[in-house]
Amino acid sequence: MSRKMVVGLVAAVIVVGAAPAGAHRSDLINGEGRVGPIQTNETTTSDMKAMFGEPNQKKIVRIGCSMVVSLRWDDVQVRAYQADKQRKIVDVKVLSRTVNAIDADYKIHTSRGLRVGDSEARLRELYSVAEGEPHNGHTHYLLQEDRYWNRFVAKVIDSKVVQLETAPYEYC
């Protein structure tokens, strides 16, 4: 085996070893609105139904000063403004480690490897966040805000990450 080939193999092992186990871009959630196959402000409620089937729950709710359509499947919940004729998704909540779509399963994780089910200690290890914002029996940790006022949040209950969410800063 040539020296170049050995160096190349060692470099490949180092790069692969640096990524979280099972990490794929298709499984990524981030503050820019990417959640696996879903992209906020692009993916519509019709797209969601094509990917995940009919939702288990559909409600129209008021959040702030806006009426939104809220759709929920076992693993994911999304919201779209009711006034938006295309019903583009603006808010995505990941509720389990794996999001099960019709054609694929997505092991959703952040770019640093945080997943639903991880401990609050792991969250603090991966993200240098100050104290979270506690209310109503849970704590929100702001992981990222982008220039368009989207926020990327981890929700913790009893020291466990129970939800990852990318959503608008406000609904008004």
TANORBEL-V676585 format. One line per field, one symbol per residue. phi: phi as a letter, one per 20 degrees, with the letter a starting at -180 (. if undefined). Layout:
phi=???
This chain:
phi=.fffffffffffffffffeggmfcgfdedbfenecleecfmcfdffffffednfffbccdcecmddeceddcdgdbccccffffgelffdbcdedbfcdeefdaddefbefenfcgofffffgfffceefgfdealnbcedeeacdfemecccddcclmcfdadbcbffcdd
